[in-house]
Amino acid sequence: MASLAKVRAKGDATTDLDAFRHAAANAVFALTVQRELCAFRSQADMVRRYAIPSDVTARVGVSR
């Protein structure tokens, strides 16, 4: 998430944001699986706590 936020803050049009979004979505997917294994069923708290952007959550579970 931090890398994605840095790229967005720069506003650099040449940077491939899609690669950063995909990496962030993979991290969110892994965190979601870990939370579900620990019996935390609601992901809304996780999304708020870690300020996960909607364009990242839209890519969770999508493979390239």
C-alpha positions as CSV (number, residue, x, y, z in Angstrom):
1,M,0.0,0.0,0.0
2,A,2.8,2.3,0.8
3,S,4.4,1.9,-2.6
4,L,1.1,2.6,-4.3
5,A,0.6,5.7,-2.2
6,K,4.0,7.0,-3.1
7,V,3.5,6.5,-6.8
8,R,0.1,8.3,-6.6
9,A,1.6,11.2,-4.6
10,K,4.3,11.7,-7.3
11,G,1.6,11.9,-10.0
12,D,4.1,10.4,-12.5
13,A,2.2,9.4,-15.6
14,T,5.0,7.1,-16.8
15,T,4.8,4.7,-13.9
16,D,2.7,1.6,-14.4
17,L,0.1,1.9,-11.7
18,D,-1.5,-1.3,-12.7
19,A,1.5,-3.3,-11.5
20,F,1.4,-1.6,-8.1
21,R,-2.4,-2.1,-7.8
22,H,-2.0,-5.8,-8.7
23,A,0.7,-6.3,-6.0
24,A,-1.4,-4.5,-3.4
25,A,-4.4,-6.7,-4.3
26,N,-2.3,-9.8,-3.9
27,A,-1.2,-8.6,-0.4
28,V,-4.8,-7.8,0.5
29,F,-5.9,-11.3,-0.6
30,A,-3.2,-12.9,1.5
31,L,-4.2,-10.8,4.6
32,T,-7.9,-11.7,4.0
33,V,-7.1,-15.4,4.0
34,Q,-5.0,-15.1,7.2
35,R,-7.9,-13.2,8.9
36,E,-10.4,-15.8,7.8
37,L,-8.2,-18.6,9.2
38,C,-8.2,-16.7,12.5
39,A,-12.0,-16.6,12.4
40,F,-12.3,-12.8,11.6
41,R,-15.1,-13.0,9.1
42,S,-15.8,-9.3,8.5
43,Q,-13.3,-7.6,6.2
44,A,-14.9,-4.2,6.6
45,D,-12.7,-3.5,9.6
46,M,-9.6,-4.5,7.7
47,V,-10.4,-2.2,4.8
48,R,-11.0,0.8,7.2
49,R,-8.0,0.0,9.4
50,Y,-5.5,-0.3,6.5
51,A,-7.2,2.3,4.3
52,I,-7.4,0.0,1.3
53,P,-8.4,1.9,-1.8
54,S,-11.5,0.7,-3.7
55,D,-9.4,0.3,-6.9
56,V,-7.3,-2.3,-5.0
57,T,-10.2,-4.1,-3.5
58,A,-11.8,-4.4,-6.9
59,R,-8.7,-6.4,-8.0
60,V,-8.6,-8.8,-5.1
61,G,-8.8,-12.4,-6.3
62,V,-8.2,-11.4,-10.0
63,S,-5.3,-13.3,-11.6
64,R,-3.3,-12.0,-14.5
